[in-house]
Amino acid sequence: LTGRFIVDSSDELGRLAVALDDMQRQLGQLDTARKRFIATASHELRTPIFSLGRFLELLQDEDVDPDTQQAFLTQVRQQVERLKRLATDLLDLSKLEAGSLELERQPTDLGVLAEAVTSEFRPALARHESKLQLRLGAGMVEADVDPERVAQVMRILIDNALTHTPLGTNMVVTAARQDGDVRLSVRDNGGGIKRQTLERIFEPFYSAGDGQGSGLGLAIARELAERMDGRLTVEAQAGHTTFTLELPA
């Protein structure tokens, strides 16, 4: 990866040098993504793995009463779920950074998509004692996008709101056209986000300090938005936070 291909002509050899240089650049991106994946995976997976080992040791203790055993098993299940989310998020982020994630664009009614995604969260909303209101613009909110990836961004934003807000926090999901773009917004009526957190909220593995989540969801959502020629923004004030996905209509 340290070699260089000098492009000093426009003939066949010059075109070959351009092709080799581009291939080298892509290999460099893959190598960087691989190294980062190994480093971050080792760091982020260490805590839940150690926790699982400790709980299993405690469960082997014959003096542990049934209620305590049940509490330990609950903790084990939670750590396993955390490992599953981390593994999925790490793979998605690695693919995005390596540029190997393919998009399949097709005309999509984002209102219908938003309705389908929000319906998936009914059990989680009930556990969170929260209500979610869906607001759709007049007519179809259509765009040429990858529906699976847009749905992934929406799930990340709704899950983020549920994870980082108190019980009973209500939410509003909006899908509408505006200024030649389509916009999907997720707003929660929580306590807002501190300024120092807001400046780093899209950084991979950044934690707001509450110990919840993998710290990867918003980084993945932003990368997906940019891959779809859009952008993901956040607006936070005292009493509410709004994440907005803007895409070309």
VEXDO-836955 format. One record per residue: residue number from 0; residue in one letter; chain; x, y, z of N, C-alpha, C in turn. Coordinates in Angstrom, 3 decimals. Example, Ala and Ser with C-alpha at 12.3 -4.5 7.8 and 13.67 -1.06 7.14 Angstrom:
REM residues 2
ATOM     i   aa   ch       n_c1       n_c2       n_c3      ca_c1      ca_c2      ca_c3       c_c1       c_c2       c_c3
ATOM     0    A    A     13.190     -5.690      7.800     12.300     -4.500      7.800     13.200     -3.300      7.800
ATOM     1    S    A     12.850     -2.250      7.080     13.670     -1.060      7.140     12.900      0.030      7.870
***
This chain:
REM residues 249
ATOM     i   aa   ch       n_c1       n_c2       n_c3      ca_c1      ca_c2      ca_c3       c_c1       c_c2       c_c3
ATOM     0    L    A      0.808     -1.223      0.000      0.000      0.000      0.000      0.836      1.265      0.000
ATOM     1    T    A      2.160      1.144      0.094      3.006      2.338      0.122      3.483      2.742     -1.272
ATOM     2    G    A      3.316      1.856     -2.252      3.766      2.162     -3.604      2.888      3.223     -4.260
ATOM     3    R    A      3.425      3.862     -5.294      2.681      4.884     -6.017      2.771      4.619     -7.518
ATOM     4    F    A      1.699      4.885     -8.221      1.634      4.697     -9.661      1.593      6.065    -10.320
ATOM     5    I    A      2.656      6.420    -11.018      2.769      7.746    -11.615      1.966      7.795    -12.915
ATOM     6    V    A      1.069      8.753    -13.009      0.267      8.951    -14.217      0.895     10.087    -15.011
ATOM     7    D    A      1.646      9.726    -16.075      2.334     10.756    -16.858      1.996     10.681    -18.342
ATOM     8    S    A      0.904      9.952    -18.638      0.457      9.884    -20.029     -1.024      9.554    -20.056
ATOM     9    S    A     -1.638      9.725    -21.218     -3.066      9.437    -21.376     -3.303      8.197    -22.229
ATOM    10    D    A     -2.229      7.446    -22.512     -2.381      6.240    -23.320     -2.821      5.062    -22.449
ATOM    11    E    A     -2.677      3.860    -22.970     -3.132      2.675    -22.249     -2.402      2.492    -20.928
ATOM    12    L    A     -1.096      2.761    -20.899     -0.332      2.639    -19.658     -0.773      3.689    -18.638
ATOM    13    G    A     -1.116      4.879    -19.111     -1.611      5.913    -18.206     -2.933      5.522    -17.582
ATOM    14    R    A     -3.814      4.960    -18.411     -5.116      4.516    -17.887     -4.943      3.365    -16.909
ATOM    15    L    A     -3.977      2.485    -17.178     -3.686      1.379    -16.252     -3.177      1.913    -14.916
ATOM    16    A    A     -2.317      2.948    -14.970     -1.811      3.537    -13.728     -2.947      4.141    -12.910
ATOM    17    V    A     -3.904      4.798    -13.591     -5.058      5.372    -12.893     -5.875      4.266    -12.230
ATOM    18    A    A     -6.085      3.176    -12.958     -6.869      2.057    -12.416     -6.169      1.433    -11.212
ATOM    19    L    A     -4.851      1.235    -11.322     -4.094      0.656    -10.204     -4.108      1.581     -8.991
ATOM    20    D    A     -3.995      2.877     -9.230     -4.007      3.841     -8.132     -5.355      3.823     -7.424
ATOM    21    D    A     -6.448      3.716     -8.204     -7.785      3.664     -7.607     -7.972      2.373     -6.817
ATOM    22    M    A     -7.477      1.270     -7.365     -7.579     -0.008     -6.654     -6.804      0.039     -5.341
ATOM    23    Q    A     -5.618      0.653     -5.386     -4.807      0.777     -4.171     -5.529      1.605     -3.111
ATOM    24    R    A     -6.192      2.687     -3.565     -6.926      3.535     -2.624     -8.039      2.744     -1.942
ATOM    25    Q    A     -8.772      1.940     -2.729     -9.855      1.139     -2.151     -9.315      0.097     -1.180
ATOM    26    L    A     -8.195     -0.523     -1.533     -7.583     -1.498     -0.629     -7.128     -0.829      0.664
ATOM    27    G    A     -6.629      0.396      0.548     -6.228      1.143      1.736     -7.402      1.419      2.653
ATOM    28    Q    A     -8.552      1.772      2.055     -9.755      2.013      2.857    -10.195      0.740      3.565
ATOM    29    L    A    -10.149     -0.383      2.843    -10.527     -1.658      3.454     -9.591     -2.027      4.593
ATOM    30    D    A     -8.294     -1.793      4.400     -7.312     -2.116      5.433     -7.524     -1.253      6.674
ATOM    31    T    A     -7.805      0.039      6.469     -8.069      0.932      7.595     -9.323      0.499      8.344
ATOM    32    A    A    -10.370      0.157      7.585    -11.616     -0.287      8.217    -11.398     -1.572      9.001
ATOM    33    R    A    -10.590     -2.480      8.439    -10.320     -3.748      9.136     -9.608     -3.510     10.462
ATOM    34    K    A     -8.576     -2.657     10.435     -7.831     -2.384     11.660     -8.713     -1.709     12.711
ATOM    35    R    A     -9.544     -0.767     12.255    -10.418     -0.079     13.202    -11.454     -1.032     13.775
ATOM    36    F    A    -11.963     -1.917     12.923    -12.941     -2.896     13.394    -12.350     -3.767     14.491
ATOM    37    I    A    -11.140     -4.268     14.277    -10.497     -5.135     15.270    -10.284     -4.392     16.587
ATOM    38    A    A     -9.801     -3.149     16.484     -9.519     -2.375     17.701    -10.792     -2.061     18.476
ATOM    39    T    A    -11.799     -1.568     17.773    -13.036     -1.175     18.457    -13.819     -2.387     18.942
ATOM    40    A    A    -13.812     -3.463     18.159    -14.521     -4.667     18.590    -13.912     -5.211     19.872
ATOM    41    S    A    -12.587     -5.246     19.919    -11.912     -5.748     21.118    -12.284     -4.911     22.342
ATOM    42    H    A    -12.317     -3.605     22.153    -12.609     -2.710     23.273    -14.067     -2.819     23.715
ATOM    43    E    A    -14.990     -2.757     22.759    -16.404     -2.701     23.095    -16.973     -4.039     23.540
ATOM    44    L    A    -16.411     -5.138     23.048    -16.940     -6.452     23.402    -16.397     -6.974     24.730
ATOM    45    R    A    -15.326     -6.361     25.200    -14.678     -6.856     26.420    -15.617     -6.802     27.630
ATOM    46    T    A    -16.311     -5.674     27.812    -17.149     -5.507     29.008    -18.277     -6.529     29.095
ATOM    47    P    A    -19.127     -6.679     28.049    -20.194     -7.686     28.173    -19.673     -9.106     28.292
ATOM    48    I    A    -18.544     -9.417     27.656    -17.990    -10.773     27.763    -17.515    -11.050     29.189
ATOM    49    F    A    -16.818    -10.097     29.798    -16.393    -10.259     31.188    -17.594    -10.368     32.119
ATOM    50    S    A    -18.636     -9.566     31.834    -19.851     -9.618     32.662    -20.508    -10.992     32.581
ATOM    51    L    A    -20.592    -11.539     31.367    -21.181    -12.864     31.202    -20.384    -13.909     31.975
ATOM    52    G    A    -19.063    -13.839     31.890    -18.223    -14.793     32.615    -18.451    -14.717     34.116
ATOM    53    R    A    -18.558    -13.502     34.637    -18.756    -13.321     36.078    -20.108    -13.863     36.521
ATOM    54    F    A    -21.159    -13.564     35.744    -22.495    -14.047     36.118    -22.566    -15.570     36.058
ATOM    55    L    A    -21.902    -16.176     35.083    -21.911    -17.636     34.994    -21.183    -18.258     36.185
ATOM    56    E    A    -20.114    -17.637     36.630    -19.416    -18.119     37.828    -20.340    -18.067     39.043
ATOM    57    L    A    -21.073    -16.950     39.179    -21.987    -16.804     40.315    -23.123    -17.819     40.252
ATOM    58    L    A    -23.592    -18.135     39.027    -24.683    -19.099     38.880    -24.251    -20.509     39.265
ATOM    59    Q    A    -22.954    -20.794     39.180    -22.444    -22.113     39.557    -22.358    -22.286     41.072
ATOM    60    D    A    -22.521    -21.197     41.795    -22.469    -21.262     43.255    -23.744    -21.921     43.782
ATOM    61    E    A    -23.604    -23.029     44.467    -24.765    -23.790     44.954    -25.531    -23.049     46.038
ATOM    62    D    A    -24.914    -22.058     46.661    -25.581    -21.338     47.750    -26.481    -20.203     47.257
ATOM    63    V    A    -26.504    -19.953     45.952    -27.332    -18.865     45.416    -28.798    -19.296     45.416
ATOM    64    D    A    -29.662    -18.462     45.985    -31.085    -18.807     46.062    -31.746    -18.622     44.692
ATOM    65    P    A    -32.919    -19.248     44.457    -33.583    -19.200     43.140    -33.872    -17.782     42.651
ATOM    66    D    A    -34.297    -16.880     43.530    -34.599    -15.507     43.099    -33.348    -14.804     42.576
ATOM    67    T    A    -32.234    -15.001     43.268    -30.980    -14.394     42.815    -30.526    -15.011     41.505
ATOM    68    Q    A    -30.695    -16.333     41.363    -30.356    -16.988     40.109    -31.165    -16.403     38.951
ATOM    69    Q    A    -32.453    -16.165     39.189    -33.299    -15.597     38.144    -32.839    -14.194     37.767
ATOM    70    A    A    -32.437    -13.417     38.770    -31.933    -12.070     38.504    -30.645    -12.129     37.680
ATOM    71    F    A    -29.764    -13.097     38.006    -28.521    -13.263     37.247    -28.821    -13.661     35.799
ATOM    72    L    A    -29.802    -14.574     35.609    -30.163    -15.000     34.257    -30.712    -13.832     33.432
ATOM    73    T    A    -31.443    -12.954     34.085    -31.939    -11.757     33.390    -30.776    -10.896     32.923
ATOM    74    Q    A    -29.791    -10.737     33.779    -28.605     -9.968     33.415    -27.841    -10.629     32.263
ATOM    75    V    A    -27.767    -11.951     32.286    -27.092    -12.678     31.211    -27.803    -12.443     29.882
ATOM    76    R    A    -29.137    -12.521     29.893    -29.903    -12.276     28.663    -29.660    -10.861     28.144
ATOM    77    Q    A    -29.626     -9.888     29.032    -29.386     -8.505     28.623    -28.009     -8.340     28.003
ATOM    78    Q    A    -26.995     -8.992     28.574    -25.648     -8.894     28.036    -25.543     -9.580     26.673
ATOM    79    V    A    -26.271    -10.691     26.505    -26.277    -11.372     25.204    -26.921    -10.476     24.148
ATOM    80    E    A    -28.026     -9.813     24.499    -28.664     -8.884     23.563    -27.727     -7.732     23.218
ATOM    81    R    A    -26.983     -7.256     24.205    -26.022     -6.181     23.952    -24.940     -6.642     22.984
ATOM    82    L    A    -24.465     -7.876     23.166    -23.452     -8.409     22.259    -23.989     -8.528     20.839
ATOM    83    K    A    -25.229     -8.955     20.697    -25.831     -9.074     19.368    -25.919     -7.715     18.692
ATOM    84    R    A    -26.348     -6.683     19.430    -26.456     -5.344     18.849    -25.077     -4.812     18.469
ATOM    85    L    A    -24.102     -5.026     19.348    -22.750     -4.558     19.064    -22.186     -5.210     17.808
ATOM    86    A    A    -22.368     -6.517     17.688    -21.836     -7.234     16.530    -22.457     -6.712     15.238
ATOM    87    T    A    -23.778     -6.527     15.240    -24.458     -6.021     14.047    -24.017     -4.606     13.715
ATOM    88    D    A    -23.942     -3.746     14.730    -23.546     -2.352     14.502    -22.110     -2.251     14.004
ATOM    89    L    A    -21.223     -3.047     14.581    -19.824     -3.008     14.164    -19.663     -3.435     12.705
ATOM    90    L    A    -20.393     -4.463     12.298    -20.309     -4.910     10.910    -20.852     -3.855      9.958
ATOM    91    D    A    -21.987     -3.243     10.310    -22.561     -2.193      9.461    -21.602     -1.013      9.326
ATOM    92    L    A    -21.029     -0.575     10.446    -20.120      0.565     10.411    -18.864      0.238      9.606
ATOM    93    S    A    -18.359     -0.985      9.752    -17.176     -1.389      9.001    -17.451     -1.374      7.500
ATOM    94    K    A    -18.621     -1.866      7.086    -18.982     -1.862      5.662    -19.124     -0.442      5.135
ATOM    95    L    A    -19.740      0.433      5.928    -19.918      1.812      5.494    -18.582      2.515      5.310
ATOM    96    E    A    -17.685      2.345      6.273    -16.403      3.029      6.196    -15.531      2.470      5.080
ATOM    97    A    A    -15.735      1.199      4.734    -14.971      0.606      3.639    -15.608      0.879      2.283
ATOM    98    G    A    -16.810      1.459      2.285    -17.507      1.756      1.039    -18.058      0.531      0.351
ATOM    99    S    A    -18.268     -0.556      1.096    -18.715     -1.810      0.488    -20.202     -2.089      0.704
ATOM   100    L    A    -20.919     -1.129      1.288    -22.344     -1.329      1.510    -23.110     -0.854      0.276
ATOM   101    E    A    -23.824     -1.761     -0.378    -24.553     -1.433     -1.601    -25.950     -0.920     -1.273
ATOM   102    L    A    -26.385      0.075     -2.050    -27.725      0.627     -1.903    -28.588      0.191     -3.082
ATOM   103    E    A    -29.832     -0.120     -2.812    -30.779     -0.499     -3.858    -31.902      0.529     -3.873
ATOM   104    R    A    -31.743      1.537     -4.717    -32.710      2.631     -4.759    -33.953      2.226     -5.541
ATOM   105    Q    A    -35.086      2.697     -5.057    -36.360      2.483     -5.739    -37.360      3.520     -5.255
ATOM   106    P    A    -38.348      3.874     -6.081    -39.364      4.829     -5.638    -40.074      4.306     -4.388
ATOM   107    T    A    -40.090      5.115     -3.345    -40.609      4.675     -2.043    -41.500      5.746     -1.440
ATOM   108    D    A    -42.673      5.335     -0.980    -43.558      6.238     -0.243    -43.094      6.232      1.215
ATOM   109    L    A    -42.452      7.313      1.626    -41.881      7.355      2.971    -42.951      7.431      4.055
ATOM   110    G    A    -44.134      7.886      3.704    -45.233      7.881      4.670    -45.622      6.457      5.042
ATOM   111    V    A    -45.741      5.600      4.017    -46.067      4.189      4.258    -44.939      3.519      5.037
ATOM   112    L    A    -43.701      3.830      4.656    -42.552      3.246      5.351    -42.518      3.679      6.817
ATOM   113    A    A    -42.764      4.966      7.070    -42.762      5.470      8.451    -43.844      4.791      9.284
ATOM   114    E    A    -44.993      4.575      8.671    -46.086      3.907      9.393    -45.705      2.480      9.755
ATOM   115    A    A    -45.035      1.781      8.823    -44.636      0.398      9.083    -43.582      0.323     10.182
ATOM   116    V    A    -42.590      1.226     10.134    -41.512      1.191     11.132    -42.031      1.539     12.517
ATOM   117    T    A    -42.845      2.580     12.622    -43.345      2.982     13.945    -44.210      1.890     14.574
ATOM   118    S    A    -44.922      1.123     13.736    -45.769      0.056     14.289    -44.927     -1.038     14.946
ATOM   119    E    A    -43.664     -1.187     14.499    -42.784     -2.196     15.104    -42.467     -1.881     16.560
ATOM   120    F    A    -42.588     -0.603     16.939    -42.156     -0.179     18.273    -43.297     -0.149     19.301
ATOM   121    R    A    -44.454     -0.651     18.946    -45.571     -0.621     19.895    -45.252     -1.325     21.213
ATOM   122    P    A    -44.683     -2.550     21.185    -44.344     -3.184     22.474    -43.304     -2.380     23.264
ATOM   123    A    A    -42.277     -1.857     22.579    -41.246     -1.086     23.272    -41.824      0.204     23.849
ATOM   124    L    A    -42.716      0.846     23.115    -43.361      2.073     23.604    -44.219      1.777     24.836
ATOM   125    A    A    -44.897      0.643     24.819    -45.722      0.262     25.973    -44.847      0.050     27.209
ATOM   126    R    A    -43.702     -0.625     27.027    -42.786     -0.832     28.158    -42.227      0.490     28.653
ATOM   127    H    A    -42.049      1.439     27.747    -41.493      2.743     28.095    -42.569      3.712     28.589
ATOM   128    E    A    -43.806      3.228     28.585    -44.959      4.038     29.023    -45.057      5.331     28.204
ATOM   129    S    A    -44.759      5.217     26.912    -44.718      6.383     26.040    -45.714      6.237     24.898
ATOM   130    K    A    -46.078      7.366     24.319    -46.946      7.385     23.150    -46.185      7.985     21.977
ATOM   131    L    A    -46.467      7.456     20.780    -45.830      7.964     19.568    -46.915      8.416     18.600
ATOM   132    Q    A    -46.812      9.645     18.152    -47.755     10.207     17.194    -47.088     10.289     15.825
ATOM   133    L    A    -47.785      9.811     14.789    -47.266      9.843     13.428    -47.980     10.938     12.645
ATOM   134    R    A    -47.206     11.878     12.117    -47.753     12.987     11.331    -47.232     12.891      9.906
ATOM   135    L    A    -48.145     12.761      8.947    -47.786     12.615      7.542    -48.271     13.816      6.747
ATOM   136    G    A    -47.435     14.263      5.808    -47.817     15.379      4.959    -48.921     14.984      3.989
ATOM   137    A    A    -49.530     15.970      3.364    -50.616     15.703      2.416    -50.067     14.987      1.185
ATOM   138    G    A    -50.760     13.948      0.731    -50.327     13.212     -0.442    -49.157     12.296     -0.156
ATOM   139    M    A    -48.644     11.708     -1.242    -47.503     10.790     -1.097    -46.219     11.563     -0.822
ATOM   140    V    A    -45.411     11.016      0.078    -44.086     11.576      0.348    -43.091     10.607     -0.297
ATOM   141    E    A    -42.881     10.773     -1.611    -42.131      9.778     -2.377    -40.722     10.262     -2.674
ATOM   142    A    A    -39.769      9.322     -2.649    -38.379      9.618     -2.988    -37.735      8.355     -3.534
ATOM   143    D    A    -36.665      8.539     -4.313    -35.925      7.415     -4.879    -34.813      7.043     -3.907
ATOM   144    V    A    -35.076      6.095     -3.020    -34.149      5.743     -1.942    -34.089      4.228     -1.782
ATOM   145    D    A    -33.191      3.799     -0.908    -33.145      2.399     -0.493    -34.068      2.274      0.726
ATOM   146    P    A    -35.251      1.668      0.564    -36.216      1.641      1.680    -35.702      0.932      2.921
ATOM   147    E    A    -34.889     -0.130      2.737    -34.374     -0.855      3.896    -33.439      0.019      4.714
ATOM   148    R    A    -32.614      0.834      4.034    -31.666      1.687      4.753    -32.362      2.874      5.403
ATOM   149    V    A    -33.394      3.422      4.747    -34.163      4.500      5.376    -34.858      3.960      6.623
ATOM   150    A    A    -35.416      2.766      6.514    -36.060      2.145      7.677    -35.051      1.916      8.793
ATOM   151    Q    A    -33.828      1.533      8.432    -32.776      1.325      9.434    -32.475      2.619     10.181
ATOM   152    V    A    -32.385      3.744      9.440    -32.140      5.038     10.087    -33.281      5.377     11.038
ATOM   153    M    A    -34.515      5.162     10.602    -35.669      5.461     11.462    -35.647      4.623     12.732
ATOM   154    R    A    -35.330      3.350     12.591    -35.278      2.477     13.772    -34.209      2.965     14.748
ATOM   155    I    A    -33.072      3.381     14.203    -32.000      3.887     15.065    -32.477      5.112     15.832
ATOM   156    L    A    -33.161      6.028     15.155    -33.586      7.275     15.795    -34.661      7.035     16.856
ATOM   157    I    A    -35.615      6.160     16.552    -36.670      5.873     17.540    -36.093      5.112     18.728
ATOM   158    D    A    -35.245      4.125     18.440    -34.617      3.370     19.529    -33.744      4.280     20.382
ATOM   159    N    A    -33.055      5.224     19.754    -32.225      6.176     20.490    -33.074      7.016     21.444
ATOM   160    A    A    -34.248      7.448     20.962    -35.145      8.234     21.816    -35.643      7.413     23.002
ATOM   161    L    A    -35.960      6.144     22.762    -36.441      5.291     23.848    -35.329      5.001     24.867
ATOM   162    T    A    -34.104      4.871     24.366    -32.982      4.497     25.225    -32.544      5.632     26.137
ATOM   163    H    A    -32.587      6.868     25.622    -31.962      7.980     26.338    -32.961      8.985     26.920
ATOM   164    T    A    -34.224      8.572     27.073    -35.209      9.466     27.686    -35.890      8.763     28.859
ATOM   165    P    A    -36.426      9.523     29.805    -37.113      8.911     30.953    -38.399      8.209     30.530
ATOM   166    L    A    -38.872      7.310     31.380    -40.153      6.650     31.142    -41.249      7.701     30.960
ATOM   167    G    A    -42.162      7.413     30.049    -43.289      8.316     29.834    -43.018      9.441     28.853
ATOM   168    T    A    -41.827      9.445     28.236    -41.501     10.488     27.260    -42.217     10.208     25.940
ATOM   169    N    A    -43.023     11.146     25.483    -43.766     10.972     24.239    -42.938     11.416     23.035
ATOM   170    M    A    -43.316     10.910     21.868    -42.553     11.164     20.648    -43.479     11.494     19.488
ATOM   171    V    A    -42.911     12.185     18.503    -43.641     12.517     17.277    -42.740     12.171     16.091
ATOM   172    V    A    -43.262     11.384     15.153    -42.551     11.058     13.918    -43.272     11.750     12.775
ATOM   173    T    A    -42.518     12.480     11.956    -43.093     13.270     10.875    -42.456     12.890      9.548
ATOM   174    A    A    -43.284     12.786      8.502    -42.804     12.560      7.137    -43.478     13.581      6.234
ATOM   175    A    A    -42.678     14.385      5.520    -43.258     15.445      4.695    -42.269     15.908      3.646
ATOM   176    R    A    -42.772     16.622      2.627    -41.937     17.288      1.634    -41.679     18.717      2.082
ATOM   177    Q    A    -40.469     19.198      1.768    -40.161     20.590      2.101    -38.978     21.057      1.262
ATOM   178    D    A    -39.175     22.143      0.511    -38.110     22.775     -0.281    -37.404     21.794     -1.216
ATOM   179    G    A    -38.185     20.959     -1.881    -37.605     20.022     -2.843    -37.000     18.783     -2.237
ATOM   180    D    A    -37.057     18.651     -0.933    -36.541     17.460     -0.245    -37.679     16.742      0.463
ATOM   181    V    A    -37.396     15.530      0.903    -38.310     14.839      1.816    -37.619     14.776      3.173
ATOM   182    R    A    -38.416     14.892      4.213    -37.851     14.919      5.563    -38.587     13.947      6.470
ATOM   183    L    A    -37.795     13.165      7.171    -38.302     12.272      8.206    -37.722     12.741      9.531
ATOM   184    S    A    -38.585     13.070     10.467    -38.130     13.608     11.750    -38.633     12.744     12.897
ATOM   185    V    A    -37.790     12.596     13.909    -38.173     11.927     15.157    -37.904     12.912     16.286
ATOM   186    R    A    -38.977     13.313     16.949    -38.869     14.288     18.036    -39.310     13.640     19.345
ATOM   187    D    A    -38.528     13.839     20.383    -38.936     13.368     21.706    -39.038     14.554     22.654
ATOM   188    N    A    -39.932     14.428     23.605    -40.145     15.484     24.590    -39.385     15.183     25.879
ATOM   189    G    A    -38.140     14.766     25.714    -37.300     14.476     26.870    -36.619     15.714     27.394
ATOM   190    G    A    -35.497     15.536     28.038    -34.815     16.660     28.677    -33.854     17.408     27.787
ATOM   191    G    A    -33.796     17.059     26.470    -32.840     17.719     25.587    -31.460     17.105     25.700
ATOM   192    I    A    -30.487     17.719     25.016    -29.113     17.218     24.997    -28.170     18.362     25.350
ATOM   193    K    A    -27.194     18.075     26.199    -26.235     19.100     26.587    -25.389     19.527     25.384
ATOM   194    R    A    -24.926     20.776     25.397    -24.171     21.322     24.278    -22.912     20.503     23.984
ATOM   195    Q    A    -22.162     20.113     25.020    -20.924     19.365     24.806    -21.204     17.987     24.215
ATOM   196    T    A    -22.348     17.423     24.558    -22.740     16.136     23.971    -23.168     16.319     22.527
ATOM   197    L    A    -23.897     17.401     22.268    -24.431     17.661     20.927    -23.316     17.757     19.895
ATOM   198    E    A    -22.187     18.320     20.287    -21.072     18.517     19.354    -20.424     17.200     18.929
ATOM   199    R    A    -20.621     16.143     19.713    -19.942     14.873     19.423    -20.908     13.710     19.209
ATOM   200    I    A    -22.183     14.008     19.110    -23.187     12.954     19.192    -23.131     11.957     18.033
ATOM   201    F    A    -22.574     12.374     16.881    -22.488     11.476     15.739    -21.149     10.748     15.647
ATOM   202    E    A    -20.278     10.925     16.631    -18.996     10.226     16.620    -19.193      8.757     17.007
ATOM   203    P    A    -18.528      7.838     16.293    -18.625      6.422     16.670    -18.128      6.186     18.093
ATOM   204    F    A    -18.888      5.399     18.840    -18.555      4.975     20.201    -18.630      6.100     21.226
ATOM   205    Y    A    -19.146      7.270     20.828    -19.294      8.322     21.827    -20.517      8.019     22.688
ATOM   206    S    A    -20.350      8.120     23.993    -21.433      7.858     24.935    -21.829      9.147     25.635
ATOM   207    A    A    -23.134      9.335     25.778    -23.632     10.535     26.444    -23.406     10.488     27.946
ATOM   208    G    A    -22.919      9.362     28.448    -22.614      9.265     29.874    -23.632      8.498     30.687
ATOM   209    D    A    -24.733      8.029     30.026    -25.732      7.283     30.777    -25.503      5.781     30.712
ATOM   210    G    A    -24.457      5.367     29.983    -24.113      3.946     29.936    -25.051      3.109     29.102
ATOM   211    Q    A    -25.925      3.748     28.307    -26.904      3.023     27.512    -26.474      3.038     26.041
ATOM   212    G    A    -26.879      1.995     25.302    -26.596      1.943     23.881    -25.154      1.576     23.585
ATOM   213    S    A    -24.886      1.365     22.286    -23.543      0.954     21.857    -22.679      2.132     21.456
ATOM   214    G    A    -23.284      3.299     21.267    -22.527      4.451     20.795    -22.257      4.404     19.309
ATOM   215    L    A    -22.939      3.505     18.587    -22.711      3.342     17.158    -23.912      3.722     16.310
ATOM   216    G    A    -25.094      3.685     16.882    -26.312      3.869     16.103    -26.352      5.163     15.315
ATOM   217    L    A    -26.099      6.288     15.974    -26.187      7.586     15.300    -25.068      7.750     14.277
ATOM   218    A    A    -23.896      7.189     14.550    -22.808      7.240     13.568    -23.197      6.489     12.303
ATOM   219    I    A    -23.829      5.334     12.467    -24.292      4.548     11.326    -25.389      5.298     10.583
ATOM   220    A    A    -26.328      5.889     11.316    -27.419      6.624     10.688    -26.897      7.785      9.849
ATOM   221    R    A    -25.912      8.513     10.376    -25.356      9.637      9.620    -24.650      9.153      8.356
ATOM   222    E    A    -23.875      8.074      8.460    -23.180      7.541      7.294    -24.179      7.078      6.235
ATOM   223    L    A    -25.258      6.432      6.663    -26.277      5.990      5.720    -26.933      7.180      5.022
ATOM   224    A    A    -27.224      8.233      5.785    -27.827      9.439      5.198    -26.927     10.017      4.118
ATOM   225    E    A    -25.639     10.101      4.388    -24.702     10.665      3.418    -24.552      9.767      2.198
ATOM   226    R    A    -24.589      8.455      2.406    -24.514      7.535      1.270    -25.732      7.673      0.356
ATOM   227    M    A    -26.862      8.110      0.902    -28.076      8.318      0.111    -28.198      9.764     -0.373
ATOM   228    D    A    -27.058     10.497     -0.371    -27.015     11.899     -0.818    -27.879     12.809      0.040
ATOM   229    G    A    -28.065     12.442      1.286    -28.848     13.265      2.202    -28.012     13.682      3.391
ATOM   230    R    A    -28.678     14.062      4.456    -27.961     14.428      5.675    -28.853     14.181      6.877
ATOM   231    L    A    -28.211     13.979      8.018    -28.915     13.779      9.280    -28.521     14.897     10.224
ATOM   232    T    A    -29.501     15.630     10.720    -29.238     16.762     11.601    -29.948     16.558     12.931
ATOM   233    V    A    -29.508     17.336     13.930    -30.136     17.273     15.245    -30.356     18.691     15.752
ATOM   234    E    A    -31.494     18.897     16.374    -31.821     20.169     17.019    -32.273     19.855     18.439
ATOM   235    A    A    -31.620     20.464     19.402    -31.949     20.178     20.800    -32.190     21.475     21.555
ATOM   236    Q    A    -33.288     21.508     22.275    -33.621     22.619     23.158    -34.107     22.032     24.475
ATOM   237    A    A    -34.231     22.881     25.465    -34.732     22.407     26.751    -36.140     21.839     26.567
ATOM   238    G    A    -36.291     20.568     26.822    -37.617     19.958     26.740    -37.866     19.133     25.505
ATOM   239    H    A    -37.020     19.203     24.493    -37.216     18.334     23.337    -35.953     18.229     22.481
ATOM   240    T    A    -35.884     17.125     21.721    -34.790     16.871     20.788    -35.387     16.346     19.489
ATOM   241    T    A    -34.906     16.859     18.351    -35.422     16.428     17.053    -34.269     16.024     16.142
ATOM   242    F    A    -34.318     14.786     15.659    -33.394     14.319     14.624    -34.160     14.309     13.297
ATOM   243    T    A    -33.537     14.860     12.245    -34.194     14.961     10.955    -33.321     14.369      9.857
ATOM   244    L    A    -33.891     13.442      9.113    -33.245     12.852      7.935    -33.781     13.568      6.708
ATOM   245    E    A    -32.905     14.264      5.992    -33.277     14.973      4.775    -32.715     14.215      3.568
ATOM   246    L    A    -33.582     13.962      2.578    -33.192     13.224      1.374    -33.718     13.945      0.143
ATOM   247    P    A    -33.002     13.862     -0.979    -33.506     14.472     -2.218    -34.787     13.785     -2.670
ATOM   248    A    A    -35.779     14.574     -3.018    -37.041     13.995     -3.479    -36.902     13.437     -4.889
***
